[in-house]
Amino acid sequence: MTRENGDNETTMKNSIRRFIVITFVLVIFIYAVLHDFYRNHGGGYHFSNRVAVLEYHHIDPNASDYTITPETFRNHLAALKANHYNVISMQQFIDFLNGKHSVPPDAVVLTFDDGYESFYKYAYPALKEQNMTATNFIIVNYLGTNPETPFLNWDEIKEMKNDGFGFYSHTYNSHDLSIDQSGNPVSPLTNPIFLKDKNRMETQEEYKLRVKADLMKAEEIIQSKLGNQDKIFCFPHGRYNQTLLDIGDQLGYSYYFTGLDGLNTTGTKLIKRVNVGSADVTANSLLRILHGETSVIGNLRIILKNILVKHRMA
């Protein structure tokens, strides 16, 4: 083969590769445009046979990274309703995960972390007005306490439980970060901690026993106060490891709520959530975020974000 023929063959291969790439991009672009057009003008839905789980923490007139105002939360609910999202209960979601029942298109579950009293003060009445429900993952040992940010008490929880709201474990008393032997902050659920009274680190066996005792105590109290219900658990700060999953499985937890992003399908055990409870998430932002959960670019972003989250936990 002459050099000229070799160059021509290389040029031909490069042209074919460019043609394939351009064709692929055009197909994806056309699909995205047609999908959005049908959804926005043809009465279509955003997604089906999947569930978006929204994550909130605190509601207060003073917004922050983990706090939205009562007005913004009400705007979120109005935007969901106006754009045909269907807020379902935790029990409906669990039945869907178990394969027992289907869910409506554009199904959304609303979740709150930590058990702040603002859930009762602001979220509860706003949700009832819209005939919606939500779930709160409670730090059991904090309930009834009144630090700078007060927490729910059992009377408030029982009232909301009777109205169809859900309450599940966010640990008994292992939410806040501890320290290791170097004084670095670590999650007490995923790491041995420094024992000050013994001036040493926990052994692996001590770590496992401590974690198991905490989760058992939280679950026993919740079940005794609210009656028998499914055992589900929300990881503090979204952090988990295989040891924590093994302990949870031993205790009978069916599902774990993580810090991973994305939508959820039947059979999923590590539940993904969409964090929308910060000051910069307006009603319009919420809709854009939900749209991103089903768009091509949005899914690429989710993949990269989840890789970073898992790397941080490693």
Wavefront OBJ file of the C-alpha trace (Angstrom):
o trace
v 0.000 0.000 0.000
v 1.363 3.391 -0.975
v 1.562 6.247 1.516
v -1.054 8.120 -0.513
v -3.471 5.189 -0.282
v -2.799 4.890 3.460
v -3.541 8.571 3.974
v -6.763 8.234 1.975
v -7.843 5.253 4.096
v -7.122 7.148 7.313
v -9.066 10.151 6.011
v -11.985 7.875 5.114
v -12.009 6.282 8.597
v -11.927 9.675 10.277
v -14.814 10.865 8.103
v -16.859 7.789 9.018
v -16.173 8.351 12.724
v -17.235 12.009 12.456
v -20.364 10.984 10.569
v -21.279 8.452 13.282
v -20.679 10.959 16.090
v -22.643 13.721 14.337
v -25.500 11.334 13.550
v -25.619 10.165 17.160
v -25.684 13.731 18.490
v -28.432 14.693 16.022
v -30.558 11.687 16.978
v -30.236 12.548 20.685
v -31.017 16.203 19.981
v -34.088 15.399 17.878
v -35.322 12.944 20.493
v -34.907 15.532 23.256
v -36.717 18.213 21.261
v -39.607 15.917 20.314
v -39.827 14.563 23.852
v -40.005 18.058 25.346
v -42.509 19.200 22.697
v -44.809 16.259 23.329
v -44.538 16.702 27.061
v -45.216 20.425 26.996
v -47.776 20.601 24.175
v -49.198 17.147 23.811
v -50.413 16.627 27.349
v -47.690 14.071 28.039
v -46.095 13.310 31.364
v -42.565 13.905 32.587
v -41.737 10.301 33.569
v -43.523 7.051 34.373
v -42.815 3.889 36.404
v -40.262 5.902 38.327
v -40.447 8.026 41.467
v -38.667 11.256 42.359
v -37.921 11.602 46.075
v -37.421 15.230 47.124
v -35.217 16.054 50.107
v -35.821 18.928 52.535
v -34.531 19.699 56.031
v -35.768 22.859 57.726
v -38.324 25.604 57.017
v -37.809 29.049 58.507
v -38.316 32.707 57.528
v -34.504 32.951 57.370
v -33.347 30.738 54.496
v -29.936 29.049 54.239
v -28.164 26.133 52.537
v -30.471 23.656 54.305
v -33.446 25.909 54.984
v -36.203 27.328 52.810
v -38.841 29.872 53.730
v -42.501 28.932 54.315
v -43.436 30.949 51.237
v -40.943 29.110 49.041
v -42.175 25.749 50.270
v -45.770 26.680 49.477
v -44.600 27.782 46.033
v -42.918 24.398 45.556
v -46.172 22.599 46.319
v -48.153 24.875 43.996
v -45.625 24.333 41.185
v -45.767 20.553 41.589
v -49.552 20.605 41.441
v -49.738 23.009 38.491
v -47.289 20.906 36.480
v -49.135 17.633 37.094
v -46.704 16.011 39.499
v -48.421 13.512 41.790
v -47.299 13.533 45.420
v -47.649 10.025 46.849
v -47.237 8.680 50.390
v -44.289 6.691 51.664
v -46.488 3.590 51.875
v -47.457 3.955 48.196
v -43.765 4.298 47.372
v -42.849 1.197 49.382
v -45.609 -0.795 47.682
v -44.212 0.339 44.331
v -40.661 -0.668 45.313
v -41.991 -4.053 46.431
v -43.711 -4.525 43.083
v -47.141 -4.686 44.750
v -48.686 -1.619 43.115
v -47.987 0.836 40.329
v -47.655 4.579 40.831
v -49.150 7.405 38.779
v -46.986 9.173 36.182
v -44.757 11.900 37.627
v -44.888 10.388 41.109
v -43.085 12.376 43.795
v -42.343 11.587 47.447
v -41.609 14.481 49.821
v -39.087 13.781 52.593
v -37.634 15.865 55.418
v -34.561 15.037 57.489
v -33.799 15.477 61.211
v -37.264 16.033 62.736
v -37.348 19.799 63.181
v -40.486 21.317 64.698
v -40.762 23.533 61.628
v -42.169 20.478 59.862
v -45.223 20.659 62.122
v -45.396 24.464 62.130
v -44.990 25.140 58.399
v -44.945 22.002 56.229
v -47.863 20.158 57.838
v -50.525 22.861 57.292
v -49.247 23.713 53.799
v -49.345 20.066 52.760
v -52.815 19.522 54.197
v -54.110 22.498 52.202
v -52.915 20.784 49.015
v -54.130 17.343 50.134
v -50.522 16.123 50.100
v -48.392 14.167 52.549
v -44.716 13.857 53.470
v -42.274 11.786 55.508
v -39.832 12.920 58.174
v -36.685 11.006 59.152
v -36.269 11.739 62.856
v -33.225 11.796 65.142
v -35.028 10.054 67.990
v -32.920 11.313 70.900
v -33.425 14.933 69.813
v -37.219 14.802 69.887
v -38.829 17.135 72.395
v -35.646 19.131 72.895
v -35.519 22.855 72.360
v -32.043 24.029 71.351
v -31.573 26.935 68.947
v -33.657 25.000 66.414
v -36.386 23.068 68.267
v -37.372 19.527 67.366
v -40.722 17.775 67.079
v -42.307 16.096 70.073
v -44.204 12.808 70.089
v -47.638 14.450 70.429
v -47.041 16.413 67.218
v -45.705 13.323 65.469
v -48.703 11.209 66.481
v -51.129 13.891 65.275
v -49.452 13.999 61.868
v -49.138 10.211 61.735
v -52.935 9.994 62.122
v -53.233 12.276 59.085
v -51.156 9.944 56.913
v -47.677 11.425 57.410
v -44.696 9.081 57.808
v -41.926 9.011 60.422
v -38.860 6.790 60.229
v -35.362 6.526 61.696
v -32.475 8.916 61.149
v -30.583 7.234 64.065
v -31.130 7.462 67.799
v -28.124 9.643 68.558
v -25.547 9.131 65.785
v -26.327 11.957 63.401
v -23.648 14.490 64.321
v -20.042 13.979 63.308
v -17.513 12.564 65.794
v -13.707 12.617 65.653
v -10.969 10.093 64.957
v -7.584 9.787 66.688
v -6.250 12.781 64.743
v -9.192 15.003 65.633
v -10.652 14.813 62.126
v -14.460 14.770 61.793
v -15.911 11.373 60.846
v -19.378 9.904 60.554
v -19.994 7.737 63.642
v -22.069 5.325 61.538
v -19.368 4.612 58.985
v -16.204 4.920 61.095
v -14.770 3.861 64.439
v -14.532 6.874 66.747
v -12.018 8.046 69.330
v -12.876 6.951 72.875
v -11.789 9.833 75.118
v -12.274 7.938 78.373
v -10.014 5.134 77.137
v -7.700 7.368 75.100
v -7.864 5.110 72.064
v -9.820 4.360 68.914
v -12.684 1.897 68.896
v -11.960 -1.553 67.646
v -13.895 -2.723 64.604
v -16.040 -4.942 66.815
v -16.815 -2.072 69.226
v -17.761 0.108 66.267
v -20.209 -2.505 64.953
v -21.794 -3.078 68.368
v -22.230 0.673 68.955
v -23.866 1.247 65.589
v -26.176 -1.732 65.972
v -27.241 -0.629 69.447
v -28.036 2.893 68.212
v -30.159 1.729 65.286
v -31.961 -0.853 67.420
v -32.829 1.704 70.089
v -34.199 4.179 67.551
v -36.311 1.533 65.855
v -37.670 0.111 69.104
v -38.821 3.553 70.259
v -40.407 4.441 66.904
v -42.278 1.150 66.693
v -43.463 1.407 70.315
v -44.706 4.975 69.835
v -46.238 4.652 66.356
v -47.063 0.961 66.027
v -45.667 -1.644 63.666
v -44.499 -0.247 60.345
v -41.938 -0.914 57.639
v -38.350 -0.480 58.732
v -36.625 2.073 56.545
v -33.609 4.207 57.365
v -32.133 7.481 56.159
v -28.340 7.785 56.242
v -27.133 10.945 58.033
v -25.409 13.186 55.484
v -26.091 10.429 52.933
v -22.996 8.497 54.034
v -22.897 4.717 54.210
v -20.597 1.734 53.786
v -21.005 -2.021 53.452
v -20.650 -2.585 57.200
v -23.549 -0.209 57.886
v -25.653 -1.918 55.211
v -24.881 -5.336 56.730
v -25.946 -4.136 60.178
v -29.112 -2.599 58.781
v -29.979 -5.794 56.927
v -29.527 -7.764 60.155
v -32.014 -5.420 61.851
v -34.561 -5.900 59.081
v -34.354 -2.595 57.218
v -36.000 -2.874 53.819
v -34.856 0.399 52.247
v -32.135 2.986 52.754
v -32.417 6.641 51.750
v -29.105 7.948 50.452
v -27.475 11.138 49.217
v -27.344 9.824 45.650
v -29.258 11.702 42.954
v -31.725 10.278 40.440
v -35.123 8.634 40.059
v -36.161 5.314 41.598
v -37.554 2.170 39.976
v -39.163 -1.005 41.316
v -36.698 -3.191 43.195
v -34.382 -0.344 44.219
v -33.087 -0.684 47.783
v -30.702 2.276 47.982
v -33.111 5.136 47.405
v -31.937 8.166 45.453
v -33.131 11.652 46.377
v -33.190 15.123 44.836
v -32.050 17.819 47.259
v -34.278 20.859 46.790
v -34.416 22.295 50.302
v -31.963 25.187 50.000
v -32.473 28.928 49.736
v -31.628 29.162 46.033
v -34.219 26.589 44.901
v -37.223 28.613 43.796
v -40.364 27.034 42.357
v -38.977 27.512 38.848
v -35.653 26.038 39.935
v -37.476 23.015 41.332
v -39.161 22.400 37.986
v -35.839 22.758 36.131
v -34.198 20.298 38.532
v -36.970 17.752 38.031
v -36.745 18.214 34.262
v -33.003 17.549 34.541
v -33.711 14.172 36.109
v -35.003 12.948 32.744
v -32.945 14.938 30.235
v -29.824 13.629 28.507
v -27.576 16.356 29.887
v -29.234 16.064 33.283
v -28.521 12.347 33.449
v -24.882 12.917 32.585
v -24.734 15.441 35.431
v -26.348 12.919 37.797
v -23.811 10.232 36.858
v -20.894 12.587 37.546
v -22.455 13.834 40.793
v -23.012 10.320 42.103
v -19.440 9.341 41.260
v -18.224 12.297 43.345
v -20.588 11.412 46.215
v -19.381 7.802 46.303
v -15.758 8.969 46.122
v -16.350 11.266 49.116
v -17.805 8.370 51.115
v -14.964 5.992 50.257
l 1 2 3 4 5 6 7 8 9 10 11 12 13 14 15 16 17 18 19 20 21 22 23 24 25 26 27 28 29 30 31 32 33 34 35 36 37 38 39 40 41 42 43 44 45 46 47 48 49 50 51 52 53 54 55 56 57 58 59 60 61 62 63 64 65 66 67 68 69 70 71 72 73 74 75 76 77 78 79 80 81 82 83 84 85 86 87 88 89 90 91 92 93 94 95 96 97 98 99 100 101 102 103 104 105 106 107 108 109 110 111 112 113 114 115 116 117 118 119 120 121 122 123 124 125 126 127 128 129 130 131 132 133 134 135 136 137 138 139 140 141 142 143 144 145 146 147 148 149 150 151 152 153 154 155 156 157 158 159 160 161 162 163 164 165 166 167 168 169 170 171 172 173 174 175 176 177 178 179 180 181 182 183 184 185 186 187 188 189 190 191 192 193 194 195 196 197 198 199 200 201 202 203 204 205 206 207 208 209 210 211 212 213 214 215 216 217 218 219 220 221 222 223 224 225 226 227 228 229 230 231 232 233 234 235 236 237 238 239 240 241 242 243 244 245 246 247 248 249 250 251 252 253 254 255 256 257 258 259 260 261 262 263 264 265 266 267 268 269 270 271 272 273 274 275 276 277 278 279 280 281 282 283 284 285 286 287 288 289 290 291 292 293 294 295 296 297 298 299 300 301 302 303 304 305 306 307 308 309 310 311 312 313 314
